[in-house]
Amino acid sequence: SSSSSSPSSYHSRGVQEQEDTAASVSKFVTGDDLHRLRHQVLALRLELQEARRNANLYNEQDNKDHAHDGHNHNTGYNYHQERVRELEQAIMKTQQVDAEFVYTVSLERKELAERDGDYLEAQQFHQRAMEARA
């Protein structure tokens, strides 16, 4: 009976490896989904530019209005700064399923890690780049 459990455990490992490979492939979008994703990122980037512009305008206005007391009273500025952070996070999260983006960024970060002498981190970024290329 122990000899029959050996092939089944080998088989389940093989199935697990196939599932892991499928999972790493499926975490990236392709085709029409990728096209939609990139349009979504573009829209988020435009909204981010607008939010940054608004934050700067509110900040400049607040500096003029309150130059005498040195305090930032502007809740509009704080709102736009928070919106900027939310949009930056949304863009980064969205791009994590774009294989080309992940590949490019991972290779850049691998180079930086190697330059810093962090070869373990460089290897992790290399692996991530290869998964994105698979």
C-alpha positions as CSV (number, residue, x, y, z in Angstrom):
1,S,0.0,0.0,0.0
2,S,2.9,2.4,0.6
3,S,4.1,1.9,-3.0
4,S,0.6,3.1,-4.3
5,S,0.8,6.2,-2.1
6,S,4.1,7.2,-3.7
7,P,2.9,7.7,-7.3
8,S,-0.2,9.5,-6.0
9,S,1.8,12.0,-4.0
10,Y,4.1,12.5,-7.0
11,H,1.0,13.0,-9.1
12,S,-0.4,15.6,-6.7
13,R,2.9,17.5,-6.7
14,G,2.8,17.6,-10.4
15,V,-0.8,18.9,-10.4
16,Q,0.2,21.5,-7.8
17,E,3.0,22.7,-10.0
18,Q,0.7,22.9,-12.9
19,E,-1.8,24.9,-10.8
20,D,1.0,27.2,-9.5
21,T,2.1,27.8,-13.1
22,A,-1.5,28.5,-14.2
23,A,-2.0,30.8,-11.3
24,S,1.2,32.8,-12.2
25,V,0.1,33.1,-15.8
26,S,-3.5,34.0,-15.0
27,K,-2.6,36.8,-12.7
28,F,-1.8,38.8,-15.8
29,V,-4.5,40.0,-18.2
30,T,-4.3,39.7,-22.0
31,G,-6.2,40.7,-25.2
32,D,-9.2,42.9,-24.8
33,D,-8.9,42.9,-21.0
34,L,-5.3,44.3,-21.3
35,H,-6.5,46.9,-23.7
36,R,-9.3,48.0,-21.3
37,L,-6.8,47.9,-18.4
38,R,-4.4,50.2,-20.2
39,H,-7.2,52.6,-21.0
40,Q,-8.2,52.5,-17.3
41,V,-4.7,53.3,-16.3
42,L,-4.6,56.2,-18.8
43,A,-7.8,57.6,-17.3
44,L,-6.4,57.3,-13.8
45,R,-3.2,59.1,-14.8
46,L,-5.2,62.0,-16.3
47,E,-7.3,62.2,-13.1
48,L,-4.0,62.1,-11.1
49,Q,-2.6,65.0,-13.1
50,E,-5.8,66.9,-12.4
51,A,-5.7,66.1,-8.7
52,R,-2.1,67.2,-8.4
53,R,-2.9,70.4,-10.3
54,N,-5.8,71.1,-7.9
55,A,-3.7,70.3,-4.8
56,N,-1.0,72.8,-6.0
57,L,-3.7,75.5,-6.7
58,Y,-5.2,75.0,-3.3
59,N,-1.8,75.1,-1.7
60,E,-0.8,78.3,-3.5
61,Q,-4.0,80.0,-2.6
62,D,-3.7,78.9,1.0
63,N,-0.2,80.3,1.2
64,K,-1.4,83.6,-0.1
65,D,-4.4,83.7,2.3
66,H,-2.5,82.7,5.4
67,A,1.0,83.9,4.8
68,H,0.8,86.0,7.9
69,D,0.0,83.2,10.4
70,G,2.1,80.3,9.0
71,H,-0.7,77.7,9.3
72,N,-2.2,75.6,6.6
73,H,-6.0,76.0,7.0
74,N,-6.9,74.5,3.6
75,T,-9.0,71.4,3.8
76,G,-9.3,71.5,0.0
77,Y,-5.5,71.0,-0.3
78,N,-5.7,68.0,2.1
79,Y,-8.5,66.5,0.2
80,H,-6.6,66.7,-3.1
81,Q,-3.4,65.4,-1.5
82,E,-5.4,62.4,-0.2
83,R,-7.0,61.9,-3.7
84,V,-3.5,62.0,-5.2
85,R,-2.4,59.2,-2.9
86,E,-5.5,57.1,-3.7
87,L,-5.0,57.5,-7.4
88,E,-1.3,56.6,-7.2
89,Q,-2.1,53.4,-5.3
90,A,-4.9,52.6,-7.8
91,I,-2.6,53.0,-10.7
92,M,0.1,50.8,-9.1
93,K,-2.4,48.1,-8.2
94,T,-4.0,48.1,-11.6
95,Q,-0.6,47.8,-13.4
96,Q,0.3,44.7,-11.3
97,V,-1.8,42.6,-13.8
98,D,0.0,44.1,-16.9
99,A,2.8,41.6,-17.6
100,E,4.7,44.1,-19.7
101,F,4.7,46.7,-17.0
102,V,5.7,44.2,-14.3
103,Y,8.5,42.8,-16.5
104,T,9.9,46.3,-17.2
105,V,9.7,47.5,-13.6
106,S,11.1,44.3,-12.3
107,L,14.1,44.5,-14.5
108,E,14.7,48.1,-13.5
109,R,14.5,47.2,-9.8
110,K,16.7,44.2,-10.4
111,E,19.4,46.5,-11.8
112,L,19.0,48.9,-8.8
113,A,19.3,46.0,-6.3
114,E,22.4,44.7,-8.1
115,R,23.9,48.2,-8.0
116,D,23.2,48.3,-4.2
117,G,24.8,44.8,-3.8
118,D,21.5,43.2,-2.7
119,Y,21.7,40.1,-4.9
120,L,18.9,38.2,-3.1
121,E,16.5,41.0,-3.9
122,A,17.9,41.2,-7.4
123,Q,17.2,37.5,-7.8
124,Q,13.6,38.0,-6.6
125,F,13.0,40.8,-9.1
126,H,14.6,38.6,-11.9
127,Q,12.2,35.8,-11.0
128,R,9.2,38.2,-11.1
129,A,10.3,39.5,-14.5
130,M,10.6,35.9,-15.8
131,E,7.1,35.1,-14.4
132,A,5.7,38.2,-16.2
133,R,7.4,37.0,-19.5
134,A,6.1,33.4,-19.2
